[in-house]
Amino acid sequence: STAATRSDAELLANHLDIEFREISIESVFVAYLDALADTFVGRDVDVTEENIQARIRGNYLMALSNKFGWLVLTNGNKSETAVGYTTLYGDMAGGFAVIKDVPKTMVYRLSRYRNERGPGQGPIPQSTIDRPPSAELRAGQTDQDGLPPYDLLDRIVEAYVVRDESVEEIAAAGLDRALVERIVRMIDLNEYKRR
């Protein structure tokens, strides 16, 4: 995670008057890579190594849950889950998927609404809302590296998943057919994760 994300997380915890802990994943991540080095020889670094980071975090959270009786909330929203921008046994690990049916654009609207209610400028750091969304599993990564802007993605997810519209119907609403086909394919390939 970037320094900005860690700082925002601490600020949010302070605003909500909840305990804040920072536990490094670096040594465990290096141990994973060392353990898998012979098996991965000759293979390029890819999403596998990114997902290992998310899985270490999920494992830590579940260990804390077991030790202290805490309930782990997953953080994947409807948009991310629909297209597979969540990691099994990583950010999907938890006891309750509190925003699993909330599209990403609504997450932003709800965040702004919560901040409007105060006190002051609200509990969610504005930089969290303003920063481009990212899993931060590699340097400079943003969700838009592989996805269209969320306002467009959410339109496709709503049409395909909720209203059960076909690619033809979605494209007829003025959306690029190649993009619709790509997103529908992502949704179909990742349905097992959502279920």
Phi, psi and chi 1 to 4 in degrees:
 res  aa     phi    psi   chi1   chi2   chi3   chi4
   1 SER       -  147.1  -62.4      -      -      -
   2 THR   -72.0  162.4   64.6      -      -      -
   3 ALA   -61.1  -36.3      -      -      -      -
   4 ALA   -64.2  -41.2      -      -      -      -
   5 THR   -66.8  -42.4  -65.7      -      -      -
   6 ARG   -64.1  -41.2  -69.0 -167.6  -49.7  -89.2
   7 SER   -63.4  -43.9  174.1      -      -      -
   8 ASP   -62.8  -39.7  -79.5   -1.4      -      -
   9 ALA   -62.9  -42.3      -      -      -      -
  10 GLU   -66.3  -41.5 -172.5  168.6    9.7      -
  11 LEU   -63.0  -43.8 -173.3   56.6      -      -
  12 LEU   -60.3  -45.7  175.8   65.6      -      -
  13 ALA   -59.8  -41.8      -      -      -      -
  14 ASN   -62.8  -44.3  -71.3  -22.9      -      -
  15 HIS   -61.7  -35.1  -72.1  166.0      -      -
  16 LEU   -91.2   -1.1  -63.2  175.2      -      -
  17 ASP    55.7   47.7 -163.9   28.0      -      -
  18 ILE  -119.7  156.7   58.2  176.3      -      -
  19 GLU   -64.1  140.6 -177.2  178.3  -14.5      -
  20 PHE  -120.1  130.1  178.7   80.7      -      -
  21 ARG  -131.6  141.9  -66.7 -179.7 -172.1 -150.8
  22 GLU  -122.9  119.9 -171.9  170.7   -8.6      -
  23 ILE  -124.5  119.5  -55.2  171.2      -      -
  24 SER   -68.6  143.0  175.0      -      -      -
  25 ILE  -103.3   -3.6   67.6  166.6      -      -
  26 GLU   -57.7  -50.3 -173.6  172.5   -4.0      -
  27 SER   -65.7  -36.6   62.8      -      -      -
  28 VAL   -70.0  -39.9  175.5      -      -      -
  29 PHE   -60.9  -45.3 -178.3   57.1      -      -
  30 VAL   -61.8  -40.6  168.7      -      -      -
  31 ALA   -63.0  -41.3      -      -      -      -
  32 TYR   -58.8  -49.8  -98.9   85.5      -      -
  33 LEU   -62.1  -40.4  -63.7 -178.5      -      -
  34 ASP   -63.0  -44.2  -72.8  -13.1      -      -
  35 ALA   -64.2  -32.8      -      -      -      -
  36 LEU   -96.2   -2.8  -67.4  166.1      -      -
  37 ALA   -54.7  -47.6      -      -      -      -
  38 ASP   -65.4  -36.6  -70.3  -17.6      -      -
  39 THR   -72.1  -33.8  -56.7      -      -      -
  40 PHE   -90.7    1.1  -72.6  176.9      -      -
  41 VAL   -54.6  135.0   71.3      -      -      -
  42 GLY    84.8   -2.9      -      -      -      -
  43 ARG  -105.5  140.7  -58.8  -91.3 -178.0  166.9
  44 ASP   -72.6  152.4  -69.1  -25.4      -      -
  45 VAL   -65.6  135.4  170.8      -      -      -
  46 ASP  -149.7 -154.3   60.0   14.0      -      -
  47 VAL   -62.3  -20.6   70.9      -      -      -
  48 THR   -56.9  -49.7  -55.3      -      -      -
  49 GLU   -68.2  -32.8  -72.4   78.4    7.0      -
  50 GLU   -63.9  -45.3  -66.0  175.9   17.5      -
  51 ASN   -67.4  -30.4  -73.0  -21.8      -      -
  52 ILE   -58.7  -41.4  -72.2  170.7      -      -
  53 GLN   -59.8  -47.0  -65.2  172.2   73.0      -
  54 ALA   -63.3  -36.5      -      -      -      -
  55 ARG   -71.0  -34.2  -69.7 -176.5  175.1  119.2
  56 ILE   -63.5  -45.5  -66.2  167.0      -      -
  57 ARG   -59.2  -45.6  -67.5  174.3 -176.6  156.3
  58 GLY   -61.2  -39.7      -      -      -      -
  59 ASN   -64.3  -42.2 -152.4  -66.9      -      -
  60 TYR   -60.0  -47.5  -81.0   10.3      -      -
  61 LEU   -62.1  -40.7  -69.1  171.0      -      -
  62 MET   -68.7  -33.4  -66.7  -49.8  -63.4      -
  63 ALA   -64.1  -43.6      -      -      -      -
  64 LEU   -63.6  -38.9  -66.2  168.5      -      -
  65 SER   -60.3  -47.5  172.9      -      -      -
  66 ASN   -62.6  -43.7  -74.4  150.2      -      -
  67 LYS   -70.2  -40.0 -174.3   61.1   72.6  177.1
  68 PHE  -111.0   -2.8  -61.0  107.1      -      -
  69 GLY    75.6   22.8      -      -      -      -
  70 TRP   -83.7  153.0  -61.8  -19.8      -      -
  71 LEU   -97.3  122.6  176.1   64.1      -      -
  72 VAL   -85.9  126.6  176.2      -      -      -
  73 LEU   -96.8  128.2  -55.1  177.9      -      -
  74 THR   -75.8  159.4   67.3      -      -      -
  75 ASN  -114.0    3.7   60.8    0.4      -      -
  76 GLY   -73.0  130.2      -      -      -      -
  77 ASN   -95.1  177.9   58.3   64.3      -      -
  78 LYS   -60.1  -42.3 -175.6  175.2 -169.8  169.9
  79 SER   -64.4  -49.7  -50.1      -      -      -
  80 GLU   -64.0  -44.0  -65.4  162.9  -14.4      -
  81 THR   -64.7  -39.3  -57.0      -      -      -
  82 ALA   -59.3  -39.7      -      -      -      -
  83 VAL  -102.8    5.9  -65.9      -      -      -
  84 GLY    86.1   18.1      -      -      -      -
  85 TYR   -86.7   46.0  -90.2   53.3      -      -
  86 THR  -143.2  155.6   54.3      -      -      -
  87 THR  -111.9  121.5  -57.2      -      -      -
  88 LEU   -57.0  135.9  -78.0  172.2      -      -
  89 TYR    64.5   13.4  -43.7  112.1      -      -
  90 GLY  -119.6 -108.2      -      -      -      -
  91 ASP   -73.3   -6.5   54.4  -14.3      -      -
  92 MET   -89.5   -8.6  -68.1 -178.6   76.1      -
  93 ALA   -71.4  134.4      -      -      -      -
  94 GLY   157.5  176.2      -      -      -      -
  95 GLY   -98.9  -16.5      -      -      -      -
  96 PHE  -152.9  126.5 -175.3   55.4      -      -
  97 ALA   -96.0   82.7      -      -      -      -
  98 VAL   -63.9  -30.2   69.2      -      -      -
  99 ILE  -118.3   24.6   58.5  172.4      -      -
 100 LYS   -61.5  -25.1   70.1 -179.8  177.4   75.3
 101 ASP  -107.1   17.4  -70.1  -39.9      -      -
 102 VAL  -109.0  115.6 -178.1      -      -      -
 103 PRO   -60.9  152.0  -18.5   28.9      -      -
 104 LYS   -56.6  -41.3 -177.3   77.7  163.8 -165.0
 105 THR   -63.3  -33.2   52.1      -      -      -
 106 MET   -73.3  -32.3 -174.8  176.9  -74.1      -
 107 VAL   -57.6  -42.9  169.9      -      -      -
 108 TYR   -66.3  -42.5  -79.4  106.3      -      -
 109 ARG   -63.0  -42.5  -72.8 -165.8  -49.5  -89.7
 110 LEU   -65.1  -37.0  -71.1  168.8      -      -
 111 SER   -63.3  -46.0  -62.4      -      -      -
 112 ARG   -64.0  -41.4  -71.2 -162.7 -117.5   -6.5
 113 TYR   -60.8  -44.5  170.8   76.1      -      -
 114 ARG   -62.1  -41.7  175.5   58.7 -169.3   90.9
 115 ASN   -65.5  -35.1  -83.1   -5.3      -      -
 116 GLU   -62.3  -25.5  -71.7  169.1    4.6      -
 117 ARG   -81.2   -7.2  -61.1 -174.4   56.1   82.9
 118 GLY    75.9 -166.2      -      -      -      -
 119 PRO   -69.7  157.6   27.5  -32.3      -      -
 120 GLY    58.7 -128.2      -      -      -      -
 121 GLN   -89.7    8.4  -65.8 -175.5    5.2      -
 122 GLY    91.9  168.5      -      -      -      -
 123 PRO   -79.6  -24.4   28.2  -34.7      -      -
 124 ILE   -87.7  119.0  -56.7  167.1      -      -
 125 PRO   -55.8  132.8  -24.3   34.2      -      -
 126 GLN   -59.3  -31.8 -172.2   61.7   40.5      -
 127 SER   -64.0  -28.0   54.5      -      -      -
 128 THR   -65.5  -39.9  -61.9      -      -      -
 129 ILE   -74.3  -37.9  -63.7  169.5      -      -
 130 ASP   -78.7  -30.7  -66.5  -19.3      -      -
 131 ARG   -67.8  139.4 -173.0  172.8   35.9 -105.1
 132 PRO   -58.0  136.2  -22.0   31.6      -      -
 133 PRO   -63.0  139.7   14.9  -20.4      -      -
 134 SER  -158.9  144.3  172.3      -      -      -
 135 ALA   -77.2  -14.8      -      -      -      -
 136 GLU    53.0   46.2  -64.8 -173.6   -4.8      -
 137 LEU  -101.7   -4.4  -62.8  172.8      -      -
 138 ARG  -151.6  158.8   69.6  176.0  179.6  -85.3
 139 ALA   -60.6  133.1      -      -      -      -
 140 GLY    72.9    7.1      -      -      -      -
 141 GLN   -70.7  138.2  177.7 -173.9   39.1      -
 142 THR  -134.4  157.3   69.4      -      -      -
 143 ASP   -60.2  -31.8  -68.1    0.8      -      -
 144 GLN   -73.8   -0.9  -97.7   57.2   77.5      -
 145 ASP   -62.8  -33.2  -66.2  -17.1      -      -
 146 GLY  -125.8   -1.0      -      -      -      -
 147 LEU  -127.4  154.8  -66.0  176.0      -      -
 148 PRO   -72.9  169.1   27.6  -33.8      -      -
 149 PRO   -52.3  146.2  -24.2   33.2      -      -
 150 TYR   -61.5  -30.2  -83.3  105.9      -      -
 151 ASP   -63.2  -34.7   57.9  -21.2      -      -
 152 LEU   -76.9  -44.6 -172.5   54.1      -      -
 153 LEU   -58.6  -44.3  176.7   65.2      -      -
 154 ASP   -63.1  -32.7  -75.7   -7.1      -      -
 155 ARG   -63.4  -42.0  -72.7  176.9   57.4 -162.9
 156 ILE   -69.8  -44.4  -62.0  169.2      -      -
 157 VAL   -60.0  -46.1  169.8      -      -      -
 158 GLU   -59.6  -46.3  174.7   72.8   17.4      -
 159 ALA   -66.1  -44.3      -      -      -      -
 160 TYR   -81.7  -47.0 -172.6   66.2      -      -
 161 VAL   -81.6  -44.4  174.2      -      -      -
 162 VAL   -86.7  -49.0  177.5      -      -      -
 163 ARG   -92.2   -3.5  -64.6 -167.2  -49.9  -95.5
 164 ASP    56.4   37.9 -160.4   27.4      -      -
 165 GLU   -80.1  153.1  -67.7  179.7   11.4      -
 166 SER   -81.9  168.0   66.7      -      -      -
 167 VAL   -56.8  -42.1  168.7      -      -      -
 168 GLU   -60.9  -45.5  -67.1   75.1   20.3      -
 169 GLU   -64.0  -41.2  -69.5  171.1  -49.8      -
 170 ILE   -66.6  -44.9  -60.2  167.7      -      -
 171 ALA   -65.1  -34.1      -      -      -      -
 172 ALA   -64.4  -19.1      -      -      -      -
 173 ALA   -80.6    8.0      -      -      -      -
 174 GLY   100.5   12.3      -      -      -      -
 175 LEU   -98.7  148.0  -62.1  172.8      -      -
 176 ASP   -61.0  123.0  177.5   70.7      -      -
 177 ARG   -61.4  -40.9 -176.1 -178.0  175.5   92.6
 178 ALA   -62.6  -39.5      -      -      -      -
 179 LEU   -66.1  -45.1  174.4   63.8      -      -
 180 VAL   -59.5  -45.0  172.6      -      -      -
 181 GLU   -61.3  -41.3  -72.3  174.7  -12.1      -
 182 ARG   -64.8  -44.6 -177.0  170.3   68.8   88.2
 183 ILE   -68.8  -41.1  -62.0  -57.0      -      -
 184 VAL   -61.3  -40.5  162.8      -      -      -
 185 ARG   -62.6  -42.6  178.7  163.5  166.4   69.2
 186 MET   -60.9  -42.8  -69.7  174.9   79.5      -
 187 ILE   -62.4  -47.7  -67.8  168.9      -      -
 188 ASP   -61.9  -41.7  -72.1  -13.0      -      -
 189 LEU   -69.1  -24.0  -70.9  173.0      -      -
 190 ASN  -107.1    8.6  -72.2  -72.9      -      -
 191 GLU   -59.7  -35.0  179.1   63.8   13.7      -
 192 TYR   -59.5  -35.8   76.0   98.8      -      -
 193 LYS   -66.2  -44.3  -81.3 -174.8  176.3 -177.8
 194 ARG   -62.8  -39.8 -168.0  172.7   70.8   82.5
 195 ARG   -72.5      -  -71.7 -179.9 -174.5  -93.2
